[in-house]
Amino acid sequence: MLGYHNLPEATAAKLPGSGWFRTGDMLRRDAEGFYWFISRADDMFNCGGENIYPAEVEAVLEKHPAVRQSAVTPVPHGVKGEAPVAFVAPTRPDAVTEAELKQFALANGPAYAHPRRIFFLDALPLASTNKIDRAALQAVARERAAALAKLGKSGQ
């Protein structure tokens, strides 16, 4: 690829002087030399000084047998800057409670990354690319967080 058509700033950001294309993908390398996708660099957010990658929190939640699918997004937080909230599609409507999933996340992942709120949906919305529509979920999360803050129930 030579660059983006008529977008010199985008080209410079993605194709720096090295000539390597910067995808923004975050990977980890295991002891055997295999690489594993973690998340996208632009998905990461900071919560009270800790970097949170939504894909890592989603992986923890999806280990729970009652969780079919999840998506994590940040919302504004008065003390921490941003805090994670999760949208979960359970295996069945009464399969798990918010409190149970929060405890599961605390027991199986870093405490700073546990979702402060969990909202249940029958299915997560999809964008035209057939991927989870994170922009739509983030808009819903921000609306709900603002409503909860007005009630004085903004989470921990």
C-alpha positions as CSV (number, residue, x, y, z in Angstrom):
1,M,0.0,0.0,0.0
2,L,1.4,3.4,-0.9
3,G,-1.1,5.3,1.2
4,Y,-4.6,6.6,1.7
5,H,-6.0,8.5,-1.3
6,N,-6.0,12.2,-0.7
7,L,-5.4,11.7,3.1
8,P,-1.7,12.6,3.8
9,E,-2.2,12.9,7.6
10,A,-3.8,9.4,7.8
11,T,-1.0,8.0,5.6
12,A,1.7,9.6,7.8
13,A,0.1,8.1,10.9
14,K,-0.3,4.6,9.5
15,L,2.8,4.5,7.4
16,P,5.6,6.2,9.3
17,G,9.1,6.5,7.9
18,S,9.8,2.8,8.6
19,G,7.4,1.8,5.8
20,W,5.6,-0.6,8.1
21,F,1.8,-0.3,8.2
22,R,0.7,0.4,11.8
23,T,-2.5,-1.7,12.3
24,G,-3.2,-0.7,15.9
25,D,-3.5,-4.4,16.8
26,M,-2.2,-5.3,20.3
27,L,-0.7,-8.8,20.5
28,R,1.1,-10.8,23.2
29,R,3.7,-13.5,22.5
30,D,3.6,-16.7,24.6
31,A,6.5,-18.7,25.9
32,E,6.4,-20.9,22.7
33,G,6.7,-17.9,20.4
34,F,3.0,-17.8,19.3
35,Y,1.3,-14.5,19.0
36,W,-2.2,-13.9,20.4
37,F,-4.5,-11.0,19.5
38,I,-5.5,-9.0,22.6
39,S,-7.3,-5.9,21.4
40,R,-6.9,-2.8,19.3
41,A,-4.8,0.0,20.7
42,D,-7.6,2.5,20.0
43,D,-10.0,0.4,22.1
44,M,-7.9,0.8,25.3
45,F,-9.1,3.3,27.9
46,N,-7.7,4.4,31.2
47,C,-9.6,3.9,34.5
48,G,-8.0,5.5,37.5
49,G,-4.5,5.1,36.0
50,E,-4.9,1.5,34.8
51,N,-5.1,0.6,31.1
52,I,-8.2,-1.5,30.3
53,Y,-8.6,-3.4,27.1
54,P,-12.3,-4.3,26.5
55,A,-11.5,-7.6,24.8
56,E,-9.7,-8.8,27.9
57,V,-12.7,-8.0,30.2
58,E,-15.0,-9.6,27.6
59,A,-12.9,-12.8,27.6
60,V,-13.3,-13.0,31.4
61,L,-17.1,-12.5,31.3
62,E,-17.5,-15.0,28.5
63,K,-15.8,-17.7,30.6
64,H,-19.0,-17.7,32.7
65,P,-21.3,-20.5,31.5
66,A,-24.4,-18.2,31.5
67,V,-22.8,-15.6,29.2
68,R,-23.2,-16.2,25.4
69,Q,-21.6,-12.9,24.3
70,S,-20.4,-9.6,25.9
71,A,-19.1,-6.2,25.0
72,V,-17.4,-3.7,27.2
73,T,-17.2,0.0,26.8
74,P,-16.0,3.0,28.9
75,V,-18.3,5.6,30.4
76,P,-17.3,8.8,32.2
77,H,-16.6,8.4,35.9
78,G,-16.3,11.3,38.4
79,V,-13.3,9.9,40.2
80,K,-11.6,7.5,37.8
81,G,-12.0,9.4,34.5
82,E,-13.6,6.5,32.7
83,A,-14.9,3.2,34.0
84,P,-15.9,-0.1,32.3
85,V,-19.5,-1.1,31.8
86,A,-20.6,-4.3,30.1
87,F,-23.4,-5.4,27.8
88,V,-24.2,-9.1,28.1
89,A,-26.3,-11.5,26.1
90,P,-27.0,-14.4,28.5
91,T,-27.6,-17.9,27.5
92,R,-31.2,-17.5,28.8
93,P,-33.0,-14.5,30.3
94,D,-32.8,-15.6,34.0
95,A,-29.4,-17.3,33.7
96,V,-27.4,-14.9,35.8
97,T,-27.7,-11.6,37.7
98,E,-25.6,-8.5,37.5
99,A,-24.2,-9.1,41.0
100,E,-23.2,-12.6,40.2
101,L,-21.3,-11.5,37.0
102,K,-19.6,-8.7,38.9
103,Q,-18.3,-11.1,41.5
104,F,-17.2,-13.5,38.7
105,A,-15.3,-10.7,37.0
106,L,-13.6,-9.7,40.3
107,A,-12.7,-13.3,41.0
108,N,-11.3,-14.0,37.5
109,G,-9.8,-10.8,36.4
110,P,-8.0,-7.7,37.7
111,A,-10.2,-5.8,40.2
112,Y,-9.6,-2.4,38.4
113,A,-11.1,-3.8,35.2
114,H,-14.4,-5.3,36.5
115,P,-17.5,-3.8,34.9
116,R,-19.1,-1.2,37.2
117,R,-22.5,-1.9,35.6
118,I,-23.7,-4.8,33.6
119,F,-26.7,-4.4,31.2
120,F,-28.4,-7.4,29.8
121,L,-29.6,-7.6,26.2
122,D,-31.2,-10.5,24.2
123,A,-28.6,-9.9,21.6
124,L,-25.8,-7.4,21.0
125,P,-26.4,-5.0,18.1
126,L,-24.4,-5.6,14.9
127,A,-23.0,-2.9,12.6
128,S,-23.1,-3.3,8.8
129,T,-19.8,-5.2,9.0
130,N,-21.6,-7.9,11.1
131,K,-19.4,-7.0,14.0
132,I,-20.7,-5.7,17.4
133,D,-21.8,-2.1,17.0
134,R,-19.6,-0.7,19.8
135,A,-20.6,2.9,18.9
136,A,-24.3,2.2,19.5
137,L,-23.5,0.4,22.8
138,Q,-21.3,3.2,24.0
139,A,-24.1,5.7,23.3
140,V,-26.5,3.6,25.3
141,A,-24.0,3.2,28.1
142,R,-23.3,6.9,28.3
143,E,-27.1,7.6,28.4
144,R,-27.7,5.1,31.2
145,A,-24.6,6.3,33.1
146,A,-25.8,9.9,33.0
147,A,-29.3,8.8,34.1
148,L,-27.9,6.8,37.0
149,A,-25.6,9.7,38.0
150,K,-28.6,12.0,38.3
151,L,-30.1,9.4,40.6
152,G,-26.9,9.2,42.6
153,K,-26.2,5.5,41.6
154,S,-23.2,5.9,39.3
155,G,-21.4,2.7,40.5
156,Q,-18.1,2.3,42.3
